[in-house]
Amino acid sequence: KHLLQILNQLVDKGNTVLIIEHNPDVIKSADWIIDLGPDGGKHGGEVVATGTPREVAKVKRSHTGACLKEMLD
């Protein structure tokens, strides 16, 4: 929670904040997501989804999207 408050304060002051994150609570708070996958290592590295959390939640190929779908429904 505290980290999200600090990040939101930075954005409110006009800053652009770019983070690499695996925590679903942080990801669902993002304005824009670039999801890489579909898996890790040699089975990943492709952009599988981009958009708002709700848009990424609709992408069937995205593991992040599946997690977001459960959280946002």
MOQUI-V176351 format. One line per field, one symbol per residue. burial: # if it has 16 or more other C-alpha atoms within 10 Angstrom, else .. A space follows every 50 residues. Layout:
BEGIN
burial = ???
END
This chain:
BEGIN
burial = ......##..................##.#.##.####.........### .###.##.#..####..##....
END
